[in-house]
Amino acid sequence: MSEYQNWLLTEETHTATLTLNRPEAMNNLTAETLYELRDISAYLRPRKNVWVVIVQGRGDHFSTGMDVSVIRGRADQPEPANREYLLGLQQCLDDFEALEKPTIAKLHGFCIGGGLILALCCDFRIASQRTIFSLPEVKLGLPVLWGTQRLTRVAGVAAAKEMVLLGKRFKASAAQACGLLHQVVPPDELDKTVAALAAKFQRLPPRTVGIAKRIIHSGYNLSTRDSQNLELDALAELLDSPDLQEAIESYSEKRRPQFTGD
């Protein structure tokens, strides 16, 4: 187990579990929490033995969002310094989102503000039926930091306006209805549902999965031709992959492939 001040990181059977470890503060996020997330992303990025990442919160909640310390005392700082500070924190989330490994958010309790933004940085979101969501920043006189466009791209403009401009709380069923969640399950089934999804990636070629994720993220804002070029580049990159050869041979031999991550 690798331990950080604000996170616990464990690895087992190609799965890394990243646990937000601030239960006494309802897993709220500080600047230090995000800087550690950046460091963890840098650690996980080259780890060939990690094929999938689960993100969860320790205790009763996933996360209640940003601690007031993130912006407390910044009002008297010059605008360029504040922009640089906030950009640095944004980059921490961007680095995690860009990991070329599938990421799964396991959500329970409160998933609020920055906690929801962290969940939106994951590729898959599975929640307990009892999870409560909210983006309350507008009630504090703030815009949604680092997440307005993430939310809009997932939920659409109409739903994003309702969530952001009203700042109201909503249940997991409403979050699933607007596309924020991939699955909603009873609380006692959350662990096994997330584990079952993670297990699916243990049977897939991780390098290919990571490159496919890169194509989806990078190609989203490109023209059709440019996004197709990304696919061509990916195929060229994978043609000499042992896992590609294993996939072809196992298909011909009618057996389950044994991937290595190469």
C-alpha positions in Angstrom: 0.0 0.0 0.0 1.3 3.5 -0.9 0.1 6.1 1.5 -0.3 9.8 1.0 -1.5 12.5 3.4 -5.0 12.6 1.8 -5.2 9.4 -0.2 -4.7 5.7 0.2 -3.5 3.8 -2.9 -3.6 0.0 -3.1 -2.9 -2.3 -6.1 -4.1 -5.8 -6.6 -4.8 -8.0 -9.7 -4.2 -5.2 -12.2 -6.5 -2.9 -10.3 -5.4 0.3 -8.4 -7.9 1.5 -5.8 -7.5 5.2 -4.9 -9.3 6.1 -1.7 -9.9 9.7 -0.7 -8.8 9.5 3.0 -10.4 12.5 4.7 -13.4 11.0 6.4 -13.2 13.4 9.4 -13.8 16.3 6.8 -16.4 14.3 4.8 -13.7 13.8 2.2 -13.6 17.5 1.1 -10.9 18.6 -1.3 -8.0 20.9 -0.4 -5.3 22.2 -2.6 -2.9 19.6 -1.1 -5.4 16.9 -1.9 -5.4 17.9 -5.6 -1.6 18.3 -5.7 -1.3 14.7 -4.3 -3.8 13.5 -7.0 -1.5 15.0 -9.6 1.5 13.1 -8.1 -0.6 9.9 -8.0 -1.5 10.3 -11.6 2.2 10.7 -12.5 2.9 7.5 -10.5 0.1 5.5 -12.1 0.7 6.7 -15.7 3.7 4.4 -16.5 2.5 1.5 -14.3 2.1 -1.4 -16.8 0.7 -3.7 -14.1 -2.2 -1.3 -13.4 -5.0 -1.8 -16.0 -7.9 -0.1 -14.3 -8.4 2.5 -11.5 -11.2 2.7 -8.9 -11.8 6.0 -7.1 -13.7 6.0 -3.8 -14.2 7.9 -0.6 -13.4 6.5 2.8 -16.2 6.6 5.4 -19.8 7.8 4.8 -19.3 10.0 1.8 -17.5 10.1 -1.6 -16.7 13.8 -1.2 -18.5 17.0 -0.1 -16.4 19.1 -2.5 -13.9 21.9 -2.1 -12.8 23.0 1.3 -13.2 26.8 1.8 -9.4 26.9 2.3 -9.0 26.6 -1.5 -10.3 30.1 -2.0 -10.0 31.6 1.6 -7.6 34.5 1.6 -7.3 34.7 -2.1 -9.4 37.9 -2.4 -6.4 40.2 -1.7 -4.1 38.4 -4.1 -3.5 40.0 -7.6 -5.6 38.5 -10.4 -2.6 37.0 -12.3 -1.5 35.1 -9.2 -5.1 33.8 -8.6 -5.4 32.7 -12.2 -2.1 30.8 -12.0 -3.1 29.2 -8.7 -6.5 28.0 -10.0 -4.9 26.9 -13.3 -2.5 24.7 -11.3 -5.3 23.1 -9.4 -7.2 22.5 -12.6 -4.2 20.8 -14.1 -4.3 18.3 -11.3 -7.7 17.2 -12.4 -6.8 17.3 -16.0 -3.8 15.0 -15.4 -6.0 12.5 -13.7 -8.6 12.6 -16.4 -6.0 12.0 -19.0 -4.7 8.8 -17.5 -4.7 6.2 -20.3 -6.3 3.7 -18.0 -10.1 3.2 -17.5 -11.2 4.9 -14.2 -14.3 4.1 -12.2 -15.9 6.3 -9.6 -17.6 4.4 -6.8 -20.1 6.9 -5.3 -22.0 6.9 -2.0 -23.2 9.4 0.5 -22.6 13.0 -0.6 -21.1 13.6 -4.0 -21.1 17.4 -4.0 -19.4 20.3 -5.8 -15.7 19.4 -6.5 -16.5 15.8 -5.5 -18.9 15.6 -8.4 -16.3 17.2 -10.7 -13.8 14.5 -9.6 -16.3 11.9 -10.4 -16.8 13.5 -13.9 -13.1 13.1 -14.5 -13.6 9.3 -14.3 -14.7 7.2 -17.3 -17.4 5.4 -15.4 -19.6 6.4 -12.5 -21.5 3.9 -10.4 -23.6 5.1 -7.4 -25.6 3.8 -4.5 -29.3 4.5 -4.7 -28.8 6.7 -1.6 -26.1 9.0 -3.1 -27.0 12.7 -3.0 -25.5 15.1 -5.7 -25.3 18.8 -5.9 -23.3 21.7 -7.4 -24.0 24.4 -4.8 -21.3 26.8 -5.8 -23.7 29.5 -7.1 -25.2 29.7 -3.6 -21.8 30.7 -2.3 -21.4 33.3 -5.0 -19.0 31.2 -7.1 -19.1 29.6 -10.5 -18.5 25.9 -10.8 -14.7 25.5 -10.9 -13.1 23.1 -13.4 -16.4 21.3 -14.2 -19.0 23.4 -16.1 -17.9 22.0 -19.5 -17.3 18.5 -18.1 -20.9 18.5 -16.8 -22.4 20.0 -19.9 -20.7 17.5 -22.2 -22.0 14.6 -20.2 -25.5 15.9 -19.2 -26.3 18.4 -21.9 -27.0 22.1 -21.8 -30.5 22.0 -20.3 -29.6 19.7 -17.4 -26.3 21.5 -16.8 -28.2 24.8 -16.4 -30.7 23.3 -14.0 -27.9 21.8 -11.8 -25.5 24.8 -11.9 -27.8 27.8 -11.9 -30.1 26.5 -9.2 -27.5 24.6 -7.1 -30.1 22.2 -5.8 -29.6 18.7 -4.5 -30.7 15.7 -6.6 -30.9 12.0 -6.1 -29.0 9.2 -7.9 -32.1 8.4 -10.0 -32.1 12.0 -11.4 -28.4 11.9 -12.0 -28.8 8.7 -14.0 -31.7 10.1 -16.0 -29.5 12.9 -17.4 -26.6 10.6 -18.1 -24.3 11.4 -15.2 -24.3 7.8 -13.9 -23.7 4.5 -15.7 -25.4 2.5 -13.0 -27.4 3.0 -9.8 -27.5 0.0 -7.4 -28.7 -0.8 -3.9 -26.0 0.2 -1.3 -25.2 -3.4 -0.5 -24.4 -4.1 -4.2 -22.1 -1.2 -4.8 -18.9 -2.9 -4.0 -19.5 -6.0 -6.1 -20.9 -4.0 -9.0 -17.8 -1.8 -9.2 -15.6 -4.9 -8.8 -17.4 -6.7 -11.6 -16.8 -3.7 -14.0 -13.2 -3.5 -13.0 -12.8 -7.3 -13.7 -14.0 -6.8 -17.3 -10.9 -4.6 -17.9 -8.7 -7.3 -16.5 -9.7 -9.4 -19.5 -9.0 -6.8 -22.2 -5.7 -5.6 -23.7 -4.8 -2.6 -21.5 -2.7 -0.8 -24.0 -5.5 -0.9 -26.6 -8.0 0.3 -24.0 -5.8 3.2 -23.0 -5.2 4.3 -26.6 -9.0 4.0 -27.3 -9.6 6.3 -24.4 -7.0 8.8 -25.7 -8.8 8.8 -29.1 -12.2 9.5 -27.5 -10.8 12.4 -25.4 -8.5 13.9 -28.0 -10.8 13.4 -31.0 -13.9 14.9 -29.3 -13.2 18.5 -30.6 -11.5 17.6 -33.8 -12.9 17.4 -37.3 -14.0 13.9 -38.6 -10.8 13.6 -40.7 -8.5 14.6 -37.9 -10.2 12.2 -35.5 -9.9 9.4 -38.1 -6.2 10.2 -38.3 -5.9 9.6 -34.6 -7.4 6.1 -35.2 -4.9 5.4 -38.0 -2.1 6.5 -35.8 -3.3 4.3 -33.0 -3.5 1.2 -35.3 0.1 1.9 -36.5 1.2 2.2 -32.9 -0.4 -1.2 -32.0 0.5 -3.3 -35.0 3.7 -4.6 -33.3 1.9 -5.2 -30.0 2.2 -8.7 -28.5 -1.3 -8.3 -27.1 -2.6 -7.7 -30.6 -1.0 -10.8 -31.8 -2.4 -12.7 -28.8 -5.9 -11.4 -29.6 -5.6 -12.6 -33.2 -4.2 -16.0 -32.3 -6.6 -16.7 -29.5 -9.5 -15.8 -31.8 -8.2 -18.2 -34.4 -7.7 -20.9 -31.8 -11.1 -20.3 -30.1 -9.6 -19.7 -26.7 -9.6 -16.9 -24.1 -6.7 -14.5 -24.7 -4.0 -14.1 -22.1 -3.0 -10.4 -22.3 0.2 -9.1 -20.7 -0.1 -5.3 -21.2 2.6 -5.2 -23.9 
